[in-house]
Amino acid sequence: MARVSISEAARLTGKSRTTLHRLIKAGDLSTCSGERNAKMV
């Protein structure tokens, strides 16, 4: 599965970045570190 930035994931899903951050904090969306330690989903 491709990894994308949080901003790109927000654009692709029509959700806000804030919503994605809430999902990450709740453990419903996983992340990994990308370039320069940017969070990727």
Residue, then its C-alpha position, 0 to 999 in steps of 0.5 A: m500500500a502506498r504511503v502519503s503525507i497527512s495533507e495528501a491523505a486529507r485531500l484524497t479522502g475529503k477529510s480535514r487534516t485535523t480529523l486525520h490527526r484525531l484518527i491517528k491519536a485514537g489509534d484508528l489510523s497508522t503512521c510511519s516516518g517519511e522523509r525528514n521525519a514527516k508523518m506518512v499514512 
